[in-house]
C-alpha cells in the first residue's frame, strides 16, 4: 500500500487516494499513446489501477493529466457533459444547454497546445451511441488530446464507426488478465513459495486479477495452512462466490447466476424460465424479458457470467474461476428434483448447439433415454468428442447400456480402441449389443431398424461370423435401395456411418464392388451433411480398398483429401482400423519404414481385436522384405503371425491375402513344398489362390502349367489380380515362344501400372526373365517397365528354377539318401562321369554349390 497524492480539479475530480499496488504492470502504459485507448473488461480486471499507474507515469514525464471517474453515475447525458467540462476546469451552470457545453469543450480541446491525457473511468454508466460519437469527435478534432476510457462495455466507442477514423488501441480482458509471471510475483509477495499450485490457480481463474488477489491474499493471514495451498485457495474462492451472490438480486439475479453455474452454456430462454419459477412457477406473471436482460448484463459486467457464441440463441456460462464454487452452492440451494428437471431441460435445449455437453449432462443425471435420443441425432459429433464424453459413456452400467442401441454402439467403438479394456470385456460388449441390435431389427421402430442391421453386420464381423456379416450388409444395401425415402430413417451422418460399416464388411469379404459403392455413397452423404468425420472415414475406406488392389495413385489421392479435411477437424482419440491400415499400405509402398513403425506401435496393443490385423501384419512384413530381403521377411512371418491365421486362412479376405502372401514368400525362396502346403489349406477356386499356384508353377519352370492356370481365372477380377494375370501371361507366353501374346499382355500390364503407380507386383516375379522380356519390348519400341524392373534391389531379385530332367530327378532322389557317388552311379546304372555331369546340371539349376545345399533346396522345393 502507498498513499497517492490527490490530483483535484476545481470540481473535485481526481484519482483514488489509496490504490493497491502489490505489483506494477508497465506493459499497460502504452507509449507512444494513440489518440484513443479503450479498456473494456468486466469488474475485477484492474482497469482503474491500470489507468492510475499509467497516469502516474505520465505525470512523472510532466504531461497534462485529467481524471474523470463515473462510478454510480446515473444523471444522464447533460450532466455527463457538465461534469466533463468541470474536469477540464470549465465552469458551467445546470441550465446551460448540452449542445453549448459540448461546443465549449470542443473549442477547449481544439486549442490544447501540449499533449493532454483525459482518463475516464467507469464509463459504462454513461455510454450510449450519441455520447460515444461526441467523445470520438473531441479526439478527432484535437491534435493533442489523448483519450483513455475504461468501461465494462461500450455502445459505440470500441466499434468500427470509431476505430475506422483514427488509431485506436483496444485493451480486452485477455490483456488485462494477470500473466503467469505476474501471478507468481504476486504469490511471492503474499508468502506463497511453491509455484505449482499458483500455476494451477492461474489456469483455473484465467488470470482474473480480483479472484487471484483474493485467493492469494490469504497468505498474509495468520495461521494459514501453507502446506495445503489448494485447500486455502478453494476456500477463498468459495467465500468470494458467496460474496458475489450477496451483491446480486436475491430472487432473480441469484437464481439466474446459480442456474448458469449449474448449466454451462444455458440459453437466455431457460434462464428466463428459471427466474419465472422463482416468482411462483407457471402460475406467476411472466417476468419481462427486459428485466432478465438487465440481470444478465449486470452479471456480465461483474465478470461472473460470460456470453458464449451460438448460432441458435444467446448462451451463458460462469467465469471458470468461480464456476465450481457457485455450482456447489447451487446444489445446496436447489432441491434435487428441481436440479434434475433443470439439467434435463438444459441438455435438451443445448443438444443442437453442443451435443457432447448435452450428452454428458444427461448421463450425469442418468437420463439414458434422453441420452440415447441425443446420441442418435448427433452420433458422429459425440463420437468425435473429448475424453469427458468417453468417461460419461463408460460409466453407464451394462444393465442400462444394452437397452439403447446408439449408446451401446458408441461404447463398443470406444472399447475396440482402448487397450486398457480386456478382450473379454470387448467380447461381452459385442455380444450384448448383438442382442440389442436383433431386438431393434425385429421391433416396430423403423427409424432404428436400418442402423441396427448395420450394427449387427459390424458386430458379426468382429465376432468372427464373416459370412453372416456379408449377408446382413447385402440385405441392408438392398433395403436401402428399395426404400422410397432413404433419408427418413436417420440423420445423414448416421446413414453415412451405416454405409461405412457396409464398406468395411465388403472389404473383409473381398467384395470390392460392395465396399466401393457404399464408401462412395457414404462420402456423398457426409459431404451433403457437412460431417467432416464421416467424410474422413469414407475417404480412408476408399483409400484402403484402393491400396489392397494395388491402385497406389488412388490410395494417395484419397488419403491426401482425408488429410486436408482432418486439418480442419480434431478427430476423436480412437482408432478406426481401416484408416490405420490404409496409411500403413501407403507408407510401405513408398518405403517409409519409420512411418510404418510409428503406426505399428500405435496399434500393436489392439491388434488382437482388429479385423484387418492380418492385412496389417502382412504390410509390416512387406516392409521388412523391402528393407532386409525375402529371407528376413519369411523369418518375420514365422515370428509375428499366429498359427491360427495360416491354418484357417479363409476366415476373412484379409486372412486369405495373408495366406497367399505366406505361400508367395516361400515361392520366392524356392520353398515350393511349403508354398503348396499353405495353398492346400485354402479354397482352390479363389482367384488369389489360383494365381499363387500359377506363380509356384512358373518359378518351378513350368511355364505351360502356369499359363494354363492363369487362363482358368474368370472375371470379374480386381485391379491387382488383373495386373498379376497379365504379367504371368506375358512371362509364360514369352518362355513358350508366343511373342505376340507376351508383348500384348506386357503392354496392358505396363499401362495399368502407370495409371495406378502400382509396381509392387513386379517383386513377385523372377527378375531375369522379367528383365529380358521388358528389354526386348523396349528394343522393339513397345511399352515396357524396364526402368522400374532394373531399379529392383539385389536383395529382392527372385530366381526362376529351371526344370530338372527325369535322369536328374532320379540322381537327386538317390543322392538324398546320402549314399557315396560310386554307389549312386551303380544304382542308377550309369558311369561315375555321367553322374557327375548330372550333378553339375542339378547344382546349376538349383543355384546350389554343393551336394548338401542341392539336397536341402530340393527338399524345400518338394522335389525329394
C-alpha positions, -999 to +999 in steps of 0.1 A: +000+000+000+011+036-006-008+069-005-013+087-038-013+124-039-047+138-049-049+154-083-080+175-076-097+197-102-118+227-091-147+204-092-132+177-070-122+152-096-092+130-091-078+095-088-084+074-058-062+085-029-053+049-019-046+023-046-034-013-040-001-016-058+012-051-050+027-053-084+035-028-112+023-035-147+041-010-170+030-031-201-004-015-198+010+021-201+013+025-239+040+047-254+036+064-278-001+066-269-027+065-297-054+092-298-079+067-282-072+038-258-102+017-247-100-006-218-130-030-219-134-058-194-158-069-166-153-058-130-123-070-111-098-068-140-078-039-126-089-013-151-088+015-126-054+005-112-040+002-148-053+037-157-039+051-124-005+036-129-004+050-165-015+084-153+013+084-126+039+076-153+026+104-175+027+130-147+063+120-139+070+128-176+052+162-170+023+155-192-011+170-186-035+145-170-072+149-165-090+122-144-128+117-146-145+089-128-182+080-132-188+054-105-225+050-099-232+078-123-270+079-132-276+116-141-279+114-178-262+129-209-264+166-199-249+160-165-221+140-181-211+169-203-214+194-174-191+172-152-167+166-181-164+203-186-157+206-149-129+181-151-112+204-176-118+234-152-145+249-174-173+265-153-209+256-162-243+260-148-270+234-145-292+252-171-266+255-198-277+235-228-258+204-236-250+215-271-234+247-258-214+227-233-202+203-260-191+232-283-172+248-254-155+215-247-147+210-284-132+245-286-111+239-254-097+206-267-090+220-301-070+248-285-047+225-265-011+233-270+006+203-254-003+166-250-031+161-226-044+128-214-081+125-205-088+094-183-125+084-180-131+055-156-163+035-151-177+049-183-202+021-186-226+042-165-227+069-193-221+051-226-246+055-254-241+059-291-245+097-291-221+103-262-196+079-277-197+096-310-193+130-294-162+118-274-147+104-306-152+138-322-133+155-294-104+132-301-106+136-339-107+174-338-078+178-313-042+173-322-030+170-286-059+152-268-054+115-259-085+099-245-082+068-223-115+052-214-123+022-192-157+005-190-173-029-187-190-023-221-194+004-247-222+014-270-201+026-299-166+037-288-149+003-295-168-003-327-158+002-364-176+035-367-149+049-344-119+027-349-120+033-387-115+071-382-082+071-364-057+050-345-074+032-316-059+007-291-085-017-276-074-035-244-095-066-237-098-087-206-073-111-220-046-084-219-057-071-185-056-106-170-025-113-149+002-132-168+016-163-151+047-143-142+027-116-126+006-141-107+038-158-094+053-125-083+020-116-065+021-150-048+056-145-036+046-112-021+018-129-003+041-156+011+035-184-013+068-200-024+055-231-042+047-221-078+029-253-088-005-246-070-002-209-081+001-221-117-030-243-113-049-214-097-039-191-125-051-215-152-083-221-133-093-185-130-079-174-163-057-147-147-087-127-134-069-102-111-096-098-085-100-135-079-063-141-080-056-113-055-084-126-032-072-161-032-035-153-028-041-127-001-049-154+023-011-160+025-009-128+046-033-141+072-021-156+105-024-194+109-029-201+072-022-237+062+007-232+038+011-270+034-023-271+017-024-241-007-050-258-029-075-261+000-068-225+011-074-212-025-107-232-028-120-218+005-111-183-007-129-188-040-160-202-022-160-171+001-157-148-029-185-166-047-207-162-017-198-125-016-208-121-052-241-139-046-249-114-018-245-085-041-270-096-068-307-095-066-318-120-040-346-136-060-339-131-097-302-124-100-292-150-075-312-178-092-300-167-126-264-169-115-268-203-099-286-216-130-258-205-152-233-221-128-252-254-128-258-254-165-228-242-185-240-228-219-276-223-206-298-204-230-314-170-223-348-186-227-341-212-200-327-185-176-359-166-181-379-197-172-358-201-140-364-165-130-401-170-136-400-201-114-386-180-086-418-160-087-441-189-084-437-211-115-463-215-141-489-196-121-468-164-118-470-134-140-444-136-168-412-117-159-405-091-185-377-101-208-361-067-204-357-075-167-339-107-174-317-089-200-307-064-174-298-091-149-276-109-174-259-076-184-252-069-148-238-104-142-216-100-172-204-066-160-194-081-127-173-107-146-194-136-131-210-146-164-197-148-199-217-149-231-208-177-254-212-177-292-241-197-306-259-196-339-292-206-323-296-184-292-278-164-266-260-187-241-241-181-209-216-197-186-199-187-154-164-175-153-144-207-149-126-193-118-159-193-098-179-219-116-170-248-092-178-228-061-211-215-074-221-249-086-216-263-051-238-235-038-265-243-065-266-280-052-271-267-017-299-243-025-318-261-052-338-293-045-327-325-062-359-328-082-356-293-095-319-299-102-327-329-124-355-311-141-334-281-149-305-302-161-327-322-184-343-291-198-308-276-203-295-307-220-324-308-244-321-271-251-283-275-256-283-305-279-284-287-312-256-263-303-233-286-282-243-322-285-214-336-265-221-314-235-258-322-236-250-359-237-227-357-207-253-338-187-279-364-194-255-392-184-247-373-152-283-374-141-287-409-155-314-399-180-302-425-205-334-425-225-328-388-234-291-395-239-300-422-265-321-397-284-292-371-284-267-398-294-289-409-323-293-374-336-256-364-332-238-397-332-207-386-351-204-353-332-204-371-299-182-399-311-156-373-322-157-355-288-133-355-260-122-378-231-150-365-209-176-379-233-158-413-233-158-413-195-195-405-193-203-433-217-180-458-198-199-450-166-232-463-179-238-498-163-243-527-186-278-533-172-289-499-186-265-497-216-278-526-236-313-511-236-301-485-261-286-492-295-268-459-301-253-458-266-240-494-267-228-489-303-207-459-293-194-478-262-182-507-284-164-483-308-145-467-279-138-501-263-123-515-295-097-488-295-089-488-258-060-512-249-068-510-212-101-527-217-096-565-216-106-586-247-131-604-226-149-572-218-149-562-255-164-596-264-191-591-237-199-557-252-202-572-287-224-600-276-246-575-256-251-551-284-258-580-308-289-588-287-298-552-286-295-549-324-315-580-330-344-566-309-342-533-328-343-551-362-374-570-352-391-541-334-416-516-348-393-486-348-384-483-385-360-455-377-339-478-356-341-509-379-316-498-406-288-487-382-295-518-362-288-540-392-256-521-398-245-525-362-254-562-363-233-566-395-203-550-378-207-570-346-209-603-365-178-593-384-158-586-352-172-618-336-157-638-365-190-646-382-178-631-415-204-648-439-232-636-416-219-601-417-218-601-455-253-614-457-266-587-434-246-560-453-260-571-486-295-572-472-292-537-457-279-523-490-309-539-508-333-524-483-318-490-486-320-491-524-357-501-523-367-476-496-388-448-511-374-422-487-339-434-477-333-402-458-362-407-435-348-434-413-319-415-397-299-383-400-274-382-429-245-386-405-259-419-393-267-430-428-231-423-438-218-442-407-241-471-417-227-471-453-191-470-440-198-502-419-211-519-451-179-508-468-157-525-442-178-556-443-174-557-481-136-554-478-134-581-451-152-605-476-133-594-506-164-578-522-148-546-536-178-536-556-199-536-524-172-518-505-166-490-531-203-484-537-210-479-501-179-459-493-187-435-522-223-432-511-212-425-475-188-398-488-216-382-508-240-382-478-213-369-454-205-340-478-242-331-480-245-332-442-213-313-437-199-341-415-161-339-416-155-371-395-178-392-418-161-377-449-127-387-435-138-422-427-153-427-462-122-414-479-099-436-459-122-466-466-118-459-503-081-455-498-079-489-481-099-505-509-075-489-535-044-500-516-055-536-514-060-538-551-027-520-558-041-487-570-015-466-553-024-434-572-060-435-559-047-445-524-026-414-522-053-392-536-079-404-511-055-401-482-045-366-492-081-355-494-088-370-460-057-353-446-069-319-459-102-323-442-086-336-410-066-303-408-099-286-400-112-311-376-100-326-343-108-362-345-116-383-315-088-402-299-100-436-310-085-458-337-105-467-369-087-497-382-093-492-419-078-457-415-046-471-400-044-499-425-046-476-455-019-454-441+003-484-435+000-496-471+009-461-483+039-459-461+050-494-471+046-486-508+069-456-505+094-475-483+089-453-453+100-477-426+099-451-398+062-443-405+053-480-407+070-484-373+051-454-358+017-467-370+025-502-359+035-491-324+002-472-321-020-502-329+001-530-315-019-533-282-051-535-302-040-559-329-057-590-315-091-575-318-088-559-352-104-574-383-077-560-405-049-574-383-038-600-409-035-573-436-017-550-411+009-577-402+013-586-439+020-549-447+046-548-418+063-579-432+063-565-467+082-535-453+107-559-437+112-576-471+118-543-488+145-533-463+161-566-454+152-591-481+129-621-486+146-644-460+142-618-433+105-614-443+099-651-440+116-652-406+094-623-395+063-641-408+070-671-386+077-648-356+047-625-359+019-644-374-003-665-351-005-701-363-043-699-364-043-673-391-024-695-416-041-727-406-076-711-412-068-687-440-103-685-454-118-669-422-118-634-439-105-620-471-076-604-451-065-638-438-067-652-473-044-624-485-020-633-457-021-670-466-013-662-502+015-639-491+030-667-469+029-690-499+044-664-522+073-658-498+081-695-499+078-695-536+102-666-540+127-685-519+122-718-539+104-735-510+077-749-533+067-777-509+059-752-481+041-729-506+020-759-518+012-770-483-001-735-475-022-733-506-038-767-499-053-751-468-071-726-489-101-725-513-085-735-546-113-718-566-104-683-552-086-662-578-058-652-554-051-688-546-051-698-583-026-670-591-004-681-562-004-716-576+004-703-610+034-684-595+046-717-580+044-734-613+063-706-632+090-703-606+094-741-608+100-738-645+065-750-657+055-721-679+029-742-697+012-751-665+014-716-652-003-702-683-030-728-682-038-720-646-040-682-653-063-688-683-087-707-660-094-675-640-128-660-646-138-623-644-145-601-626-111-596-611-098-566-592-070-543-604-042-562-587-054-596-599-058-584-635-022-570-634-008-602-620-026-622-646-012-600-674+023-602-660+023-640-656+007-644-691+034-622-706+062-642-690+048-676-696+039-668-732+074-654-738+091-686-725+067-707-746+076-688-777+044-668-781+060-634-785+029-615-798+008-627-769+037-619-745+041-583-758+003-577-758+000-588-722+030-567-712+016-536-729-016-539-709+002-545-677+026-516-682-003-492-689-021-505-658+009-500-636+015-465-649-021-455-643-021-468-607+016-463-598+014-498-586+047-515-594+047-538-563+036-568-584+070-568-601+086-580-569+065-612-570+081-625-602+116-638-612+139-610-620+159-622-650+130-635-672+111-603-664+141-581-673+147-600-706+111-596-717+110-559-708+143-552-725+131-569-757+099-550-756+118-517-752+141-525-781+110-531-803+096-497-792+068-511-772+056-500-737+079-515-711+085-513-673+122-518-679+133-488-658+112-500-628+125-536-631+161-525-632+155-504-601+147-536-581+173-540-554+196-571-555+180-585-523+146-586-539+155-601-572+139-636-572+151-665-593+133-690-615+142-726-612+149-745-645+131-779-646+151-810-639+152-838-664+140-873-655+176-885-651+184-856-629+154-862-608+165-899-603+200-888-594+187-863-569+165-889-552+194-913-547+217-885-536+192-875-510+197-909-493+233-899-485+250-927-505+286-923-519+288-912-556+302-946-567+273-965-551+248-940-565+262-945-600+259-983-597+223-980-585+215-957-615+234-980-640+254-950-652+291-942-651+306-920-625+313-894-651+277-894-663+265-890-627+289-860-622+276-845-654+240-848-639+252-833-606+267-802-623+235-796-641+215-801-608+237-776-590+233-750-618+195-754-620+190-753-582+216-725-577+235-747-553+273-750-548+275-785-532+256-817-527+242-808-492+229-774-504+213-790-535+195-817-515+183-791-490+169-769-516+153-798-535+137-808-502+122-774-497+110-774-533+093-807-528+114-825-554+125-852-529 
